[in-house]
Amino acid sequence: MNRKQSLIFLSLLFLTFSLIPLNKADAQPEVLPPNLTAQELIEAVNALREENDLPPYKVDQRLMEIAQAHAEDLAKRGVLSHFSADGKQPYQRALEAGYPVAGNLSLGGTFAENIHSGIGLTAADVLQVWQGHSTNSTTLLSEDYNDVGAGLATLNNVTYFVLDVGASDASNANTILATKSPTSTLPVATGTGGAVVIPNTPQPDGKIQHVVKKDEALWSIALAYETTIDELKFINGLATDEIFEGQTLTIRLAATPTAESTTVVVEATATFGIPTSTATLPVTPTVTSTPTPLPQAPVSLSSSGIVVGLIVLSALIAAGVGAALGRKKTAKPTD
C-alpha cells in the first residue's frame, strides 16, 4: 500500500469511529431537587396572605412535624393522598401530634391540607398551582386558620409538598387522649372492599343509587353494578377512589324525560360518615401535575451511526483486500 492509499485508509478509518456514538452521549443529565425548604414555602404563603390583607400564619412545630412526616410517607409510596399509610386523615394526624383541632371533628375540624408534587418546582410554582384550585386557594387565604406547618420530601428527583393549616381549641384537648387510646373511635379509612356488595334495583326513572356500607370499596361496587371506577368517579364528582360509609353514590343517572332535552344533570349526593377504603391510585384535588420523565435520546440516531460506521468499515476491509489482490497480480516473477 503506497503513501496515498495509506492516507485514504486512515481518513476513512477515522470517519468510521467518529460515526459510532459513545455511551456517554446517551447519558441523561441528573435533575437536582429544588433548593427549597419548608420555611421558604411558608414564607411564600404568608407573603401571599399579606398581599391580600390577611394576617400571616404562625408556625406550629406540631404541624411542621406531621407535614414533614406525611411528605416523606407520600414520597415512599409514590402517591398523592390526604390519607396516611395507616388510613388517617390530616386532622387525625394533628390530634395525635397533640394539636387540639378546633371545630366539629366529625367533619374534619377546622383544619386543611394542600399537597402537590413535581420536579424542579419553586415555591411560586407550587402556590400558583394551589391558587388555581378553589379548595386549595381557600387553604392559603382563609381567615379561619391561624397555624401552619409544611413539609418537603424528595425521592427519585420528585419533590412532594405538604401544607397543613388549622385552628386550635383547648376544649378539644380531651380528644387528643382518645386518639392515642387503643379504643379510639375516630373514623379511619380501613375498608378493603371485602364486603359483598348487593346491587340495588333501578328506580322508576332508571336512576340507580347505592349507599356505601362498611368495608365496601369503589372497585367492589363497580364490579357489582358491572360498571367502571372511572365512570363512578365521573358521575359522582369524586377526585379520588376514597369513599365513606353512609355515602350515597349515583350508579346510573335517570333517563332523559323527553327527546327535546339536551342537558343531562349529574346528581351527586354525598353523605359523609366513616371512610371505608383507601385509594390505591389517588388523584386528589391538589394533584395538578405529574412528574414528567426525562426525554430519552432517540434510538434511531444512535443506531444509524452504528450502521453507517459498520458500512464504512466493511468498505475499508473490501478495499484492503482488493488492493492486496491487485498487488499480487501486478507483481513480476523473480528469476
C-alpha positions as CSV (number, residue, x, y, z in Angstrom):
1,M,0.0,0.0,0.0
2,N,1.5,3.3,-1.1
3,R,1.5,6.6,0.8
4,K,-1.6,7.9,-0.9
5,Q,-3.6,4.7,-0.2
6,S,-2.4,4.8,3.4
7,L,-3.7,8.3,3.9
8,I,-7.1,7.4,2.3
9,F,-7.3,4.3,4.6
10,L,-6.5,6.3,7.7
11,S,-9.0,9.0,6.9
12,L,-11.8,6.5,6.3
13,L,-10.9,4.7,9.5
14,F,-11.2,7.9,11.5
15,L,-14.5,8.7,9.9
16,T,-15.8,5.2,10.8
17,F,-15.0,5.6,14.5
18,S,-16.3,9.2,14.6
19,L,-19.7,7.9,13.4
20,I,-20.0,5.3,16.1
21,P,-21.7,7.0,19.1
22,L,-20.2,6.8,22.6
23,N,-22.3,5.6,25.5
24,K,-21.7,8.9,27.2
25,A,-23.7,10.7,24.6
26,D,-26.8,8.8,25.7
27,A,-26.4,9.7,29.4
28,Q,-29.1,11.9,30.8
29,P,-28.3,14.9,33.0
30,E,-29.1,14.5,36.6
31,V,-32.1,16.5,37.7
32,L,-31.4,18.1,41.1
33,P,-34.1,18.7,43.7
34,P,-35.2,22.3,44.1
35,N,-33.3,24.4,46.5
36,L,-36.4,25.0,48.7
37,T,-37.1,24.5,52.4
38,A,-40.4,24.2,54.3
39,Q,-39.7,27.5,55.9
40,E,-39.4,29.2,52.5
41,L,-42.7,27.7,51.4
42,I,-44.4,29.1,54.5
43,E,-42.8,32.5,53.9
44,A,-44.2,32.5,50.3
45,V,-47.7,31.6,51.7
46,N,-47.5,34.4,54.3
47,A,-46.4,36.9,51.6
48,L,-49.4,35.9,49.5
49,R,-51.6,36.5,52.6
50,E,-50.1,39.9,53.2
51,E,-50.8,40.8,49.6
52,N,-54.5,40.0,50.3
53,D,-54.5,42.0,53.6
54,L,-54.6,38.8,55.7
55,P,-52.6,38.1,58.9
56,P,-49.7,35.7,58.5
57,Y,-49.9,32.1,59.6
58,K,-48.0,31.2,62.8
59,V,-45.6,28.3,62.5
60,D,-46.6,25.5,64.8
61,Q,-44.0,22.8,65.5
62,R,-46.5,20.1,65.8
63,L,-47.9,20.9,62.4
64,M,-44.4,21.1,61.0
65,E,-43.8,17.5,62.2
66,I,-46.9,16.0,60.8
67,A,-46.5,17.8,57.5
68,Q,-42.9,16.6,57.1
69,A,-43.9,13.0,58.1
70,H,-46.7,13.0,55.6
71,A,-44.4,14.3,52.8
72,E,-42.0,11.5,53.5
73,D,-44.8,9.0,53.5
74,L,-46.1,10.2,50.1
75,A,-42.6,10.1,48.7
76,K,-42.0,6.5,49.8
77,R,-45.4,5.4,48.4
78,G,-45.1,7.5,45.3
79,V,-48.7,8.7,45.6
80,L,-50.7,11.9,46.4
81,S,-53.3,11.3,49.0
82,H,-54.6,13.1,52.2
83,F,-54.8,9.7,53.9
84,S,-51.6,8.4,55.5
85,A,-50.4,4.8,55.0
86,D,-52.4,3.8,58.1
87,G,-55.6,5.5,56.8
88,K,-55.6,8.6,59.0
89,Q,-56.8,12.0,57.8
90,P,-55.0,15.3,58.3
91,Y,-56.9,16.4,61.4
92,Q,-56.4,13.0,63.0
93,R,-52.7,13.2,62.5
94,A,-52.8,16.7,64.0
95,L,-54.7,15.4,67.1
96,E,-52.2,12.5,67.5
97,A,-49.3,15.1,67.5
98,G,-51.0,17.0,70.3
99,Y,-52.6,19.8,68.3
100,P,-56.2,20.4,69.6
101,V,-58.0,20.9,66.3
102,A,-60.9,23.3,66.7
103,G,-64.4,22.8,65.2
104,N,-66.6,19.8,64.6
105,L,-64.2,16.8,64.5
106,S,-66.8,14.6,62.9
107,L,-66.5,16.8,59.8
108,G,-62.7,17.1,59.9
109,G,-62.5,20.1,62.3
110,T,-61.1,23.5,61.4
111,F,-58.2,22.0,59.5
112,A,-57.0,21.8,55.9
113,E,-54.2,20.3,53.9
114,N,-52.7,21.0,50.5
115,I,-50.4,18.6,48.7
116,H,-48.5,18.6,45.4
117,S,-45.5,17.0,43.7
118,G,-43.2,17.8,40.8
119,I,-39.7,18.1,39.6
120,G,-37.7,21.3,40.0
121,L,-40.6,23.4,41.4
122,T,-40.1,26.7,43.2
123,A,-42.4,28.0,46.0
124,A,-44.0,30.3,43.4
125,D,-44.8,27.3,41.2
126,V,-46.5,25.4,44.0
127,L,-48.5,28.4,45.1
128,Q,-49.6,29.0,41.5
129,V,-51.0,25.5,41.3
130,W,-52.8,25.7,44.6
131,Q,-54.3,29.1,43.7
132,G,-55.7,27.6,40.6
133,H,-58.0,25.3,42.7
134,S,-60.8,26.8,44.8
135,T,-60.3,24.4,47.7
136,N,-56.6,24.8,47.8
137,S,-56.8,28.6,47.4
138,T,-59.1,28.7,50.5
139,T,-56.4,26.9,52.5
140,L,-54.0,29.7,51.6
141,L,-56.3,32.7,52.0
142,S,-58.8,31.7,54.7
143,E,-59.4,33.7,57.8
144,D,-60.5,30.5,59.7
145,Y,-57.0,29.2,60.2
146,N,-54.2,30.5,62.4
147,D,-51.4,28.0,62.5
148,V,-49.3,26.4,59.7
149,G,-46.8,23.6,59.2
150,A,-45.1,22.5,56.0
151,G,-43.0,19.5,54.8
152,L,-41.0,18.6,51.8
153,A,-39.5,15.2,50.7
154,T,-37.7,14.3,47.6
155,L,-37.3,10.8,46.1
156,N,-36.2,9.9,42.5
157,N,-35.9,13.6,41.8
158,V,-39.6,14.2,42.6
159,T,-40.4,16.5,45.4
160,Y,-43.6,16.1,47.5
161,F,-45.1,19.2,49.2
162,V,-47.4,19.2,52.2
163,L,-49.0,22.3,53.8
164,D,-51.1,21.9,56.9
165,V,-53.1,24.8,58.4
166,G,-55.6,24.8,61.3
167,A,-57.1,26.5,64.3
168,S,-56.8,25.1,67.8
169,D,-59.3,24.9,70.6
170,A,-58.3,23.9,74.1
171,S,-61.8,22.4,74.7
172,N,-60.9,19.6,72.3
173,A,-57.8,18.7,74.2
174,N,-59.5,15.6,75.7
175,T,-59.9,14.3,72.1
176,I,-56.2,14.1,71.8
177,L,-56.1,11.4,74.5
178,A,-58.8,9.5,72.7
179,T,-56.7,9.4,69.5
180,K,-53.8,7.8,71.4
181,S,-56.1,5.2,73.1
182,P,-56.5,1.7,71.6
183,T,-60.2,2.1,71.9
184,S,-60.3,5.3,69.8
185,T,-63.5,5.6,67.8
186,L,-62.3,8.3,65.4
187,P,-63.1,7.3,61.8
188,V,-60.2,6.0,59.7
189,A,-60.1,4.6,56.2
190,T,-59.9,0.8,56.8
191,G,-62.1,-0.7,54.1
192,T,-60.6,-3.3,51.8
193,G,-63.6,-3.9,49.5
194,G,-64.0,-7.4,51.0
195,A,-67.7,-6.9,51.8
196,V,-70.3,-8.4,49.5
197,V,-71.9,-5.6,47.5
198,I,-75.7,-6.2,46.9
199,P,-76.8,-4.1,43.9
200,N,-80.0,-2.0,44.2
201,T,-82.7,-2.2,41.6
202,P,-83.3,0.9,39.3
203,Q,-85.9,3.5,40.3
204,P,-88.9,4.1,38.0
205,D,-86.9,6.8,36.1
206,G,-84.0,4.4,35.6
207,K,-81.8,6.0,38.2
208,I,-79.7,3.7,40.5
209,Q,-78.2,4.8,43.8
210,H,-76.1,2.9,46.3
211,V,-75.5,3.7,50.0
212,V,-71.9,2.7,50.9
213,K,-71.7,0.1,53.6
214,K,-68.9,-0.9,55.9
215,D,-65.8,-2.4,54.1
216,E,-67.1,-1.6,50.7
217,A,-64.7,-0.1,48.2
218,L,-65.2,1.7,44.9
219,W,-63.8,-1.1,42.9
220,S,-66.1,-3.7,44.5
221,I,-69.1,-1.5,43.9
222,A,-68.1,-1.0,40.3
223,L,-67.9,-4.8,39.8
224,A,-71.3,-5.4,41.5
225,Y,-73.0,-3.0,39.1
226,E,-71.0,-4.0,36.1
227,T,-69.5,-0.5,35.6
228,T,-66.1,1.1,36.0
229,I,-64.4,3.0,38.7
230,D,-63.8,5.9,36.3
231,E,-67.5,6.1,35.4
232,L,-68.5,6.1,39.1
233,K,-65.9,8.9,39.8
234,F,-67.2,11.0,36.9
235,I,-70.9,10.7,37.8
236,N,-70.3,11.4,41.5
237,G,-67.7,14.1,41.0
238,L,-65.1,12.1,43.0
239,A,-61.5,13.2,42.9
240,T,-60.1,10.0,44.5
241,D,-61.1,6.4,45.0
242,E,-61.9,7.1,48.6
243,I,-65.5,6.6,49.7
244,F,-67.1,6.6,53.1
245,E,-69.6,4.5,55.0
246,G,-73.1,6.1,54.6
247,Q,-72.1,8.0,51.4
248,T,-74.7,7.8,48.7
249,L,-73.3,7.1,45.2
250,T,-75.2,7.5,42.0
251,I,-74.6,4.4,39.9
252,R,-76.7,5.4,36.9
253,L,-78.4,8.6,36.0
254,A,-82.1,8.9,35.4
255,A,-83.3,8.6,31.8
256,T,-83.8,11.8,29.9
257,P,-87.5,12.6,30.2
258,T,-88.0,13.9,26.6
259,A,-86.2,13.8,23.3
260,E,-86.0,17.6,23.3
261,S,-83.9,17.7,26.4
262,T,-80.2,18.0,25.6
263,T,-78.8,18.6,29.1
264,V,-78.2,15.8,31.5
265,V,-77.9,17.0,35.1
266,V,-75.3,15.0,37.1
267,E,-76.6,14.5,40.6
268,A,-74.2,13.6,43.3
269,T,-75.4,13.1,46.8
270,A,-72.6,12.6,49.4
271,T,-73.4,11.9,53.0
272,F,-70.0,11.6,54.7
273,G,-69.5,9.3,57.6
274,I,-66.9,6.7,58.4
275,P,-64.5,6.2,55.5
276,T,-64.2,2.6,54.4
277,S,-61.5,2.4,51.8
278,T,-58.1,3.9,51.0
279,A,-57.4,5.0,47.4
280,T,-54.9,2.7,45.6
281,L,-54.3,5.3,42.8
282,P,-55.3,8.6,44.5
283,V,-55.9,11.7,42.4
284,T,-56.6,14.3,45.0
285,P,-57.9,17.8,44.2
286,T,-54.4,19.2,44.8
287,V,-52.9,17.0,42.2
288,T,-52.5,19.1,39.1
289,S,-49.2,17.9,37.8
290,T,-47.4,14.7,37.3
291,P,-43.6,14.4,37.3
292,T,-42.6,14.3,33.6
293,P,-40.0,11.7,32.7
294,L,-36.8,12.9,31.3
295,P,-36.7,12.8,27.5
296,Q,-34.8,9.8,26.2
297,A,-32.2,10.1,23.4
298,P,-33.7,8.9,20.1
299,V,-32.7,5.3,19.4
300,S,-32.7,5.9,15.7
301,L,-29.8,8.4,15.8
302,S,-27.6,6.0,17.8
303,S,-28.5,3.0,15.7
304,S,-28.0,4.9,12.4
305,G,-24.5,6.0,13.4
306,I,-23.5,2.4,14.2
307,V,-24.9,1.1,10.9
308,V,-23.1,3.8,8.9
309,G,-19.9,3.0,10.8
310,L,-20.2,-0.7,10.0
311,I,-20.8,0.0,6.3
312,V,-17.7,2.2,6.0
313,L,-15.6,-0.3,8.0
314,S,-16.8,-3.1,5.6
315,A,-15.8,-0.9,2.6
316,L,-12.3,-0.4,4.1
317,I,-11.8,-4.1,4.5
318,A,-13.0,-4.7,1.0
319,A,-10.7,-2.0,-0.3
320,G,-7.8,-3.5,1.6
321,V,-8.5,-7.0,0.2
322,G,-8.8,-5.5,-3.3
323,A,-5.5,-3.7,-3.0
324,A,-3.8,-6.8,-1.9
325,L,-5.1,-8.8,-4.8
326,G,-4.1,-6.0,-7.2
327,R,-0.5,-6.1,-5.9
328,K,-0.3,-9.8,-6.3
329,K,-1.4,-9.7,-9.9
330,T,1.0,-6.9,-10.9
331,A,4.0,-8.3,-9.1
332,K,6.6,-9.6,-11.5
333,P,8.1,-13.1,-11.0
334,T,11.8,-13.0,-9.9
335,D,14.4,-15.0,-11.7
